[in-house]
Amino acid sequence: MAAVLDSVRAFFAPSTTFTIGAETPADVVARENLLDHAMGPERRMKSSEKIRRGRLPAEGLALVARDGAGHVIGTVRLWNIEAGISQDGTAVDALLLGPLAVDDAHAGKGIGGALMRAAVTEAAHRGHGAVLLVGDAAYYERFGFFADKTRHLVMPGPFERARFLALELKAGWLEGAAGMIVASGRKLA
Ligand SMILES: CC(C)(COP(=O)(O)OP(=O)(O)OC[C@H]1O[C@@H](n2cnc3c(N)ncnc32)[C@H](O)[C@@H]1OP(=O)(O)O)[C@@H](O)C(=O)NCCC(=O)NCCS
């Protein structure tokens, strides 16, 4: 009976039309409020945050989802990093994705997935070789992110290995990559 009622409610619920686009300076306050609400203030203590602090996101890779009225209801950003060094001793350029968040009033409508696909598509279009992130494998595996790609890499701080995932945009990009993730993006003025 409960399942039937849920279906009826879902049928009559107002549908959300949303668009994905580039974040603008006018979106920053709404994005920060959304992140505080979705992840709490402890989000600033994460190891990933050390990599992002004082840096600008990778060129063209700060995206937001907007509702029909233009309000920010989702956010994702990607950051330039070096994912350790390759076997020949050169730094392995890559991206770190995060945070990803969707306003919980709009959860389960495909907005997170749309943000992920737009981010990965744009990263590939811009010629990047791989995207790494720290997050729930149960969510990110559907987008092709797996922990085996990061097995010789470490974050600069505490992290759970099972949540340290990567997607290669170019085949074999992370093959042999080993060492610590370091920020390599443009610094904030
Ligand atoms: C994770 C998040 C971005 C998903 O956004 P969303 O717009 O609700 O996602 P989608 O509608 O595209 O996908 C929903 C599906 O993902 C699943 N899902 C959501 N979070 C999940 C998680 N942490 N682990 C596994 N599955 C998850 C839902 O159960 C749903 O599954 P279904 O399609 O089988 O019903 C959103 O829940 C959020 O902002 N969470 C708080 C911040 C956060 O945890 N960010 C990610 C860090 S791991």
The ligand as an SDF file (V2000), in Angstrom:
LIG
                    3D

 48 50  0  0  0  0  0  0  0  0999 V2000
   24.8870   12.3120   -3.9500 C   0  0  0  0  0  0  0  0  0  0  0  0
   23.9740   13.3510   -4.5670 C   0  0  0  0  0  0  0  0  0  0  0  0
   24.7930   14.3910   -5.3050 C   0  0  0  0  0  0  0  0  0  0  0  0
   23.0290   12.6510   -5.5770 C   0  0  0  0  0  0  0  0  0  0  0  0
   22.2450   13.6340   -6.2310 O   0  0  0  0  0  0  0  0  0  0  0  0
   20.8270   13.2700   -6.9080 P   0  0  0  0  0  0  0  0  0  0  0  0
   20.4510   14.3780   -7.8120 O   0  0  0  0  0  0  0  0  0  0  0  0
   19.8530   12.8830   -5.8560 O   0  0  0  0  0  0  0  0  0  0  0  0
   21.2650   11.9880   -7.7530 O   0  0  0  0  0  0  0  0  0  0  0  0
   20.5140   11.3050   -8.9640 P   0  0  0  0  0  0  0  0  0  0  0  0
   19.0700   11.7160   -8.9700 O   0  0  0  0  0  0  0  0  0  0  0  0
   21.2790   11.5300  -10.2010 O   0  0  0  0  0  0  0  0  0  0  0  0
   20.6530    9.7730   -8.5800 O   0  0  0  0  0  0  0  0  0  0  0  0
   19.8740    9.2530   -7.5630 C   0  0  0  0  0  0  0  0  0  0  0  0
   20.2990    7.8210   -7.3240 C   0  0  0  0  0  0  0  0  0  0  0  0
   21.5700    7.8300   -6.6590 O   0  0  0  0  0  0  0  0  0  0  0  0
   21.4690    7.0770   -5.4700 C   0  0  0  0  0  0  0  0  0  0  0  0
   22.3690    7.6480   -4.4790 N   0  0  0  0  0  0  0  0  0  0  0  0
   22.4180    8.8920   -3.9990 C   0  0  0  0  0  0  0  0  0  0  0  0
   23.4110    9.0060   -3.1000 N   0  0  0  0  0  0  0  0  0  0  0  0
   23.9980    7.7920   -3.0150 C   0  0  0  0  0  0  0  0  0  0  0  0
   25.0770    7.2730   -2.2650 C   0  0  0  0  0  0  0  0  0  0  0  0
   25.7690    8.0400   -1.4040 N   0  0  0  0  0  0  0  0  0  0  0  0
   25.4130    5.9750   -2.4590 N   0  0  0  0  0  0  0  0  0  0  0  0
   24.7490    5.1940   -3.3190 C   0  0  0  0  0  0  0  0  0  0  0  0
   23.7020    5.6470   -4.0740 N   0  0  0  0  0  0  0  0  0  0  0  0
   23.3470    6.9280   -3.9200 C   0  0  0  0  0  0  0  0  0  0  0  0
   20.0160    7.2140   -5.0820 C   0  0  0  0  0  0  0  0  0  0  0  0
   19.6350    6.1830   -4.2180 O   0  0  0  0  0  0  0  0  0  0  0  0
   19.3320    7.1100   -6.4280 C   0  0  0  0  0  0  0  0  0  0  0  0
   19.3050    5.7520   -6.8270 O   0  0  0  0  0  0  0  0  0  0  0  0
   18.2150    5.2000   -7.8780 P   0  0  0  0  0  0  0  0  0  0  0  0
   18.4710    5.9280   -9.1740 O   0  0  0  0  0  0  0  0  0  0  0  0
   18.5120    3.7460   -7.9670 O   0  0  0  0  0  0  0  0  0  0  0  0
   16.8960    5.5450   -7.2830 O   0  0  0  0  0  0  0  0  0  0  0  0
   23.0710   14.0360   -3.5030 C   0  0  0  0  0  0  0  0  0  0  0  0
   22.3930   13.0420   -2.7730 O   0  0  0  0  0  0  0  0  0  0  0  0
   23.8080   14.9210   -2.5200 C   0  0  0  0  0  0  0  0  0  0  0  0
   24.0040   16.1220   -2.7710 O   0  0  0  0  0  0  0  0  0  0  0  0
   24.2190   14.3460   -1.3690 N   0  0  0  0  0  0  0  0  0  0  0  0
   24.8750   15.1420   -0.3260 C   0  0  0  0  0  0  0  0  0  0  0  0
   26.2830   15.5080   -0.7070 C   0  0  0  0  0  0  0  0  0  0  0  0
   27.1000   14.2900   -1.0470 C   0  0  0  0  0  0  0  0  0  0  0  0
   27.0600   13.2970   -0.3260 O   0  0  0  0  0  0  0  0  0  0  0  0
   27.8400   14.4030   -2.1670 N   0  0  0  0  0  0  0  0  0  0  0  0
   28.5890   13.3070   -2.7170 C   0  0  0  0  0  0  0  0  0  0  0  0
   29.7210   12.8820   -1.8850 C   0  0  0  0  0  0  0  0  0  0  0  0
   29.8990   11.0970   -1.9520 S   0  0  0  0  0  0  0  0  0  0  0  0
  1  2  1  0
  2  3  1  0
  2  4  1  0
  2 36  1  0
  4  5  1  0
  5  6  1  0
  6  7  2  0
  6  8  1  0
  6  9  1  0
  9 10  1  0
 10 11  2  0
 10 12  1  0
 10 13  1  0
 13 14  1  0
 14 15  1  0
 15 16  1  0
 15 30  1  0
 16 17  1  0
 17 18  1  0
 17 28  1  0
 18 19  1  0
 18 27  1  0
 19 20  2  0
 20 21  1  0
 21 22  1  0
 21 27  2  0
 22 23  1  0
 22 24  2  0
 24 25  1  0
 25 26  2  0
 26 27  1  0
 28 29  1  0
 28 30  1  0
 30 31  1  0
 31 32  1  0
 32 33  2  0
 32 34  1  0
 32 35  1  0
 36 37  1  0
 36 38  1  0
 38 39  2  0
 38 40  1  0
 40 41  1  0
 41 42  1  0
 42 43  1  0
 43 44  2  0
 43 45  1  0
 45 46  1  0
 46 47  1  0
 47 48  1  0
M  END
$$$$
